[in-house]
């Protein structure tokens, strides 16, 4: 699953404690300078090791991350491979860069793309043919006649599948079902014709892995092992679930911060969609071997991966197979990152400079900082080893009024059919005018601590972020927003009816009105009883009881949802793994929709049958409208369970 940054861990005091324990027990030294891999081949360029040591130990301390590993390849050879901190906070086992395995998350997609590219260059797969021509254990429905899904679409996130990761992962490798089963039992719908919009797609990569298996005649983990890992000597890496004992025994554990100084071990790193990320494990040393091969082996498959196969906008970075094109201060390369509960990895290749960098953490970090830290470290390494090229100022071109582009935008990857639709409510991008020619955006930055960005117009719907190394923003003629920082996902412009601000207001109004009803109607009934007034008709009392119950459900729903989203790191685990709190949200939402029908029916009946006085009828109608507003948002964002999910889907 790909997410925005969340939080970080590990304090300097803990690092000193870890170091002391390691020394007393005879373990390897894990002080601030980290632990070297055993087989560094070439001396690091001057200042590189000091830069990485300072940066990584700072991240561990400031962002509360237990451990990390880094590999730098320069001139086609590994020049730095080091481990930092601990792989297990309970045993305080230090990170060993050669032996400690880390879950790769979406970096697994690079191996999937490489596997598929090998079969393409060998003539065994036509990348532009209907994938159904090659698949045996799974099929793609003909939702868009004449527009088949191809391998090229799968590897460039343009196949058009909806996104649904809810409950896809497992806490134990033993519980993982076969890849083909996972692809067929939880196949998301095709929501757009292929080749139109880049929308980050985990299902598409899982399907590409099945295609590799069907064409090669080997299951996907075996293919990767025999064709990639073993030939490169990556003996501590695997896609197998469960993992081989020799790898499982040296596996790092992933964590998220808990309170002021503790950690909670993250779960949910396994799953049948392993070609997209779950279950894949490697070490910094092994990833150094892979980087070296990518930089030095001029194979047809490697070249195919590092070609642009799709651009959402011709002026911005595009997508290779597995990779995203990377640009910064006149330098270009190929980038990929991976996020899975408790683990965050980042990788960059600059082939023209023979440079490769891999960074991985076994903690989410405070506010999800680990994902941002990985990117920041790579930028610092590149700045140190590859001088920036001064950009030639672009001459201003005629441009439309920036107000033309203002409004709300939603990532194309946001689900239309599952609970993950909520991402569109809380993760929308807002574009506002900034002065006469500029723009201001919120929600687009990958760094949650710097959510607002300001942009200078370059003309023709193109904008450059202000500041060094700034990103580029483009608005296309078909209403898409495209950022150079996230070429794998475009953003679709929303109408006023789709506005997250409007929907949030409706949710808030509904919860508030329903909650007031939970207090007011029982109080009214009690007061009437105390005054010894005769009871209202049974149906009228049932309508008010339904309103009171709906109010209690609304309060329960709001509290459950707040508990889920209050810790974004925990939510990153809860969505793919499932949790009692998440279940409580959808079950309560379903019950609320059902009782709302009773309230709405009661409001109509109150006017038809003359229940209560006019003021009471107006207030009850207002309650019904609030409940209906709330229920409509629950249905729209799939905050319900079956059978209502079938209706909303």
N, C-alpha and C positions, 0 to 999 in steps of 0.2 A: 504494500500500500504506500502510495506517495502522499505525504502530508506536508503542511507548513511547519516551521520550527515550533517547539513546545517548551522544553525545560532542560536543566543540566545538573551535575553533581561533583562530589569529592572536595574535601577541604585540605589545606596544607597541613593542619595538625594531624589529620588522618594519614596523610602521606608519610609524615615523620613516624607515626605509630607503626605503620606498615613496614617502613624501613627497619625500625628497631627490632620488630618481631622477626623479620626475615634474617637479620644478622644473628639474632640469638638462636634461631633454629637451623642455621646453616643454609638457609635459602639464598637464592640469587639476590644481589643488591637491587632494590627497586627505588632508589632515591631519585631526586629530581632529574638526574641526567638520564634515567631510563636504563633499559637493558638492551645490549647489542645482540643482534643475530650472530650466529656463529660463523657465517660465511660471507661477510661483506667482501666484495671482490676488489673494489677500487676506493681509494681515499675520497672522502667527501670534499667538495669544493670549499674553499676557505669561508668560514662563517656560517655555513649551512647547518651544521650540527648544533651550534650554539643557538641559532635562530629557532630551529625546531624544538630544541630542549626548552627554551624559554617560553615559546608559545604554548606547547602542549601542557607543560606543568602548570602554566597559568590557567589554561582552560579547565584542567582537572580541579584546581583549587577554587577558582572563582565560580565555576558552573556546576560543581559537585558531580563530577563524573569519576567513576572508580578507576578506569583504565583506558589505554589507547595503544595503537600500534601504527607505525608510519613506515612507508617504503618510498624512497626516491631513486629513480633510475635516470642517469644523465650520461650522454654520450653512448647510449646503448648498453650501459652496465649499471648494476645496482651500486649506488654510492652511499646509501644510508638506509639501514633497516633496524628499527629500534622498537622496543616495547616500553610502556610507561604504566605506573600504577599497578593495580591488581586485577586479576581475572575473576576472583571470587572474594567478596568482602568478608565471608565467614572464615575461610581458611587462610586468607591473605596471600594466596598463591600469586606470585608476580606474573605479569604478562611477559611471555617469551615470544619474541617476534617470529621465530621459526616454528614454534610448536603450538602456541595458543590459538585455537580456532575461534573465529568470530562469524556470526551470521551475517551474510552479505546483503540481505534484503534485495532490493531491485537491481543491484549490481549483477545478480544472477542473469538478468536479461542480456547482458553482454555475451555470456556463454551460450545462451539460446540463439542469439543472433549469429554467433560464430558457427554454431552447429548447423544452422540452416544455410548459412552462406557457403559452408563447405559443400553441402549437397547441391546447392545451386551451381557453384563453379564446376562441380563434377558432372553436371548435366542430368542429375537425378531429380531435380525439382525445377519447375518453371515458375519463377517468382511472380509472374504476371498472369498465371493461369488460375482458374477457380480452385480454391483449396480443396473442394470436394473431390477434385480429380485425384488427389493424393491421399486424403484422409480415409481411414478404414474403421476406426473405433469411435469416431465422432463425425457429425455433419453440421453444416451451417444452413439454416432454413433460407429458402428463396424469398426473403421478405421484399427485396427490391429486384423484381425481374429484369434481367439484362444487366444488372450491376453486381456481379459476383464478388465475393471477398477473395483477395489474393494474398499470398505470402508477403508481398510488398506492402500491402495495407496493414497486415498484422505487425510487421516490424517497424512501421512508421506511425503507429497509433492512429491510423485513419480508417480502421475497418468499420467503425460506426456502431460498435456494441455499447450498450449501457454499462454503467459501473455499479457493481454490487459486491462488496466485500464482507457484508454482514454475516458473521458466523462461518466464514470461510476457513479460518485457521484452527489449529488444535494446540492444546497444551502439551500433548505427548505425541512423539513420532509414531508410536504404536497404533494410534487412532486414525492415522491418515489413510484415506481411501485411495484406490488407484487413480492416476491422472485422468484416464478416459471416463471413469465414473463421475469424478468431480466436474468434468466438462459438460456432461450430459444432464446430470441431475440439477445443476445450478447454472444453466446457460442463461445469461442475460439476454433480453430482447435486442434486436437491431433497431436503433432509434434514428439512424440517418443513413443515407446512401454512402457507400465507401468512397474514399478519396476526396472528400469535401472539406473536412475539418479535423485538425489534430486534437485528439482528446485522449489523454494518458489512459492506457488500456491494459490492465493486468490480464483480463480474460484472453485478449488477443495473443499475448505472449505465451500463455499457457497452451493455447490452441496451436501455436507455432511449435511448441515442444512436442505435442502429440503428433504433429505432421512429421517431425524429425524421426520420432519413434516408428511411425507407420511406414515411412519410406526406407529407413535403415534396417528395419526388422529387429531392432534392439529397444529395450525400454530406455526412456530418456536419460536417467542417471548413468546407465551402463554406457550409452553412446558418449556422453560427455567424459566419462572416465577413460574410455579406451581411445578416443580420438583427440582429446585436449589435455586432460589432467596428467595422465601417465606419460605421454610423450614429452611433456614439459617438466617432468619431475615434480609435479605438484602433489606430493605424497600425503600432505596433511589437509587436502581439500576433498570435498565430496558433495554430491547431490542426493545421496542415498538417504532414505528415511525408513527405519532407524539408521543412525550413523554407525560405521564400523567401530568396534570397541576402542581401537587404538586412537581414533579421532575423538570419540565421545569423552574419553577419559581426560582429554586436555582442552575441553571446550570452555570458553569463557562464559560466564553467566551475565545476563543483561539486567540493568536496574533502572529504577526511577527514584527521584528523591522522595523522602518521607519525613515530614517535619523539618526540624532545624538541622539535624545531622544524620538522620538514618536513611536507609534505602529499603525499597520493596523490590523483590525479584520479579522481573517482567516475564509474562508467559504469552504463548500464542505465536511462536516462531515457526511452527510446522504447518504444512498444508499440502493438498494434492496439486495445487497450481505451482509446483516448485519451479518450472521454467520461468515464472514471473517473479519469484523471490523467496517464498517460504522454504525453509529447510537447507538452503545452500550454505556451506561452511568453507572458509578458507583462512589462511594465515597471512600475515604481512610478508613473510618470506616467499610464500607461494605466489602471492599477487605480484611480487617483484619479478618473478620468473615469467608470469603472464605478460606484464608490462614490457619486459625485455623482448619477448617474442613479438608483441605487437609493433614494437619500434624497429626491430632488426630483421624479422622474417618477412620477406616480400612475397607472401603467399597471396594467391588470388582472393581467397576468402577474407583475409585481413584488409585487402584493398577495397573489396566490396563493402565491408562494414563501414569504412571511412569515406564513403562517397555520399553526397547529399542526394537523397532519394525523394524528399518532399520538403517544400517550403510553403508555409502558410502565407507569407508575404515575400516577394523576391528581394526585398531590401534587408531582410533580417536573417539570422542564423536558421539553418534548417535541420533536418533529421537524417542521420545515417541509419544503419541497421544496428540498433541497440544504443548507439551514441546520440548525443545532442551536440550540434556544432557550438563551439565556444569562441567568443571574441572579447578581448579586453585590451584597451590601450594599444591598438595596432597589432596585437598578437592573436593568433588563431589556433584552435585545437579542437579536441573532442572530449566531451564531459559526460559523466554519469554519476548519479548518487543513488543511495539505497537507504530506506528507512523501514524498520520492522521493530516491534516492541522491544525496547532496551538496547537496540543496536543501530548505529548510524554510520554509514560509510560514504566516502567520496573519492572519485577517481578522475584524473585528467591526463590526457596525452597531448603533447606538442610535438608531432612527428618531425616538423622542420627543424627542431632544435634537439631532437633525440632525448626529450624530457618526458618522464612519466612520474606521477605522484599518486599514492594511495594512502588514505587516512581512514581509520575506523575507531569508533568508541564503543564501549560496552555500557553506556548509560545514556538516558535521554537528556539529562541535564536540566537545570532549572529553566522553566519556560521553554523547554525544547531546544536549548542553546546548542546541543551537540551537533545538530544538522548545520547550523550556521557556522559553528567553530570549524567544521571540516572545510567548508568553502573558504573561510577566512584564511586558514592555514595554507591552502593551496595557492591562494592569491599571493600570500607573503613569500612562499617558495618561488613562485614564478617571477615575482618582482625582484627577488634576490639573484636569480640565475639568468633571467632573460630580460634585458633592458627594454623598457617600453619604447614604442615608436611614436614620436610626437604626431598627433593627428593633424591632418590638414584641415583648417577651418572650412566648413561647408558654406558655400554661398547661399544666402537666403533665397528661397523660391516662393512663388505665389502660394498662398495658403488660405484655406477657408477659415472663417471665424472659429476660434477654439470652442466656442459655445456649441458648434455643430457636433462635437464629440462628447459633450457632457452627458451624464446620466449614470445608470447602474449597469454593471456587466457581471456575468456569471460564467465561471469556468465551464468549458464544454464537457469536461469529464464529470460534472455533477450529475448524479443519478436522476433519472426521471421515473423510476419504477420501484425504488427501494428506500429504506430508512435513510440511506446516505444522501437523499435529497435535502436533508437538513443542512448539509454543507452550503447549499445555495442561499439559505436563510442567514447563516452566521458568517459566511466567507465571501460575500459579494465584494466587488470592486466598485468604488465610487470615483467618478471623474468629474472634476469641477474646474471652472475657469480660474486662471491665476494671472491677474493683470490683463493687459490687452492681447497678448499673444501666447501666453503660457498656459499650462495645465497643472493641476494638483490632483494626485491620486491617493487614495487610502485603500488598504486591503490588498495591494499588488506586491508589496515588498515581501521577500522571503524571510526577512528579519522582523519578527513581531515587535522588537523594541524600537524599530524605526519604521513605523507603519506609513507615515506620510512621505510622499516623494513629489518633487517639483520638476517640471519638464519645460524645456525651451523648444519652441517651434522651429523646425527645419524646412517646413513646407510640404505640400502634398500629403498631409496627414501623418507626417513623420515628426517625432519629438525625441530629444536627447535629454537624459537625466542630468541635472546640474550636479557638478562635482566630479572628482577624478574617477576614472573607470566607470563612468555612468552607463546605465543600460540605454537601450533604444526602444521606443514605443512606436507602433504603427497602427493606423486605423484603415481597414480595408473598405472597399466599396460595398461589400455585402454585410456591413455592420459588425465586423469582428475587430476586437482589440488583440494585438499580438505583441508580446514582450520578448526581447532578446534573451532575457534571463530564464524564460520557460518556453522554449520553442516546441515542446511536446504537448502543450495545452494552449489552445486559443480561448478567448473570452467572447461570449455572445451578448449583444446588447439586449437589455430587457425593456419591455413596454411598461407603462405606468401600472398596468394591472399586475405585472410580475414583480413589481418593486419590493425588495426585501424590507424596506422601511415601512411600506404599507402593510405588509403581512405581519411584521413585528408589532405594529400598532394594533392590528386586529386581534392578534394573540393576547396582547396585554389588556386590551379592552374586554375581551371575552373572559379571561381569567378574573379580572377585577369585578366585573358585573356578576359572574357566577359565584364568586367568593362572597360578595355582599348578600346574594340570595341565600347562601348557606347559613347566614346569620339572621337575616331579616325574616324569612318565612317561618322558621321555628319560633322565633321571638313573637311574631304576630299571632301564631296559633296559641302560644302560651298565654299571651295577654288576653286573647279572646276567651280562653278557658277561665282565667282568673276573674274576668268580668261577667262570667256566667251567661255569655251570649250563646245563642244556639249555633250548632255547627253548620258549616257550609255543606253543600251537596258532596257526596262521597267523591265524585269525579273531580270536583274543584280541589278538594283536599289532596287527592292523588297528584294533581298537576303541581301543586305547591311542594309536595313531598319530592316529586321528581326534580324540581328546581333546587331544593335543598341538597339532595343527593348529588346532583350535577355540580353544585358549588363545592361540595367536599371532594369530589373527584378532581375538579379543576385545581384545587389547592394541592392535592396529592400529586397530580401530574406535574405541576410547576415545581414542586419540591424535588420530585424524582429527576426531572430533566436538569434542574440546577445542580443536583449532586453528580450527574453524569458529566456535565460540561465544565464543572468547577476545576477539574484537574485534567488538562488536555493530554498529559502523558498517560494517565489512566484510561482516558477515552480512546487513545490510540490502540490500547490493548482490548478494551471492551467491545469495540465495533467488530473487528475480525474474529474475536474469540467468543463474544457473547458474555453477558453478565446478568445477575439477578436485577440490578438496577435498570439496565437497558430493557429487560423484560417487563419490569414494573412500569416503565414509561409507556410502552406500547399496549400493554394490557389495560392500564388505566385510561389511555387514550381511546381504546375501543369501547370500554364501558361508558366513557363520557359521550361518545357519539351516539350510543344507543339511548342513554337517558335524555339526551338533547331532543331526540325525536318525541319523547313524551312531553317535554316542556313546550316544544313548538306546537304540538297537537293541543295541549292545554290552553295556549294563548289564543288559538283560533276558536276553540270551544268557549272560552271566557266571553268573547264578544258575541258569539252566536246565541249563547244561553243566558247572557246577562249576569254572570258571576261577579260578585263584588261591586264596588262603586267604580265610577269611571277612572278615578286616579289610580286605584289598585290595578285595574285592567291595563292602563298605560304602563305602569311600572312592571307588571308581569310581562307585557309585550317587550319592553326594553330588556328584561332578563332573557327572554327567548332569543332576541336578536343577538345579544352578547354570546349566548351559548352556541347559536348557529355560526357566528363568526369564528368562534374558537374551534368548533367541530370541523368547519370547512378548511381551516388551516391544518388541522390534524390529518385530514384526508389528503390534502394537497401535498404535504410533506411526508406522507406515509408513516406517521407516528401512531400506527394502529397495527393490529394483528389480523390474521386470517379470521373470517372470510373477507373482511373489509379491504385487505391488501389486494385481493383479486379484483374487487370493484375499482379501486384507485389505480391498479396496474393496467 
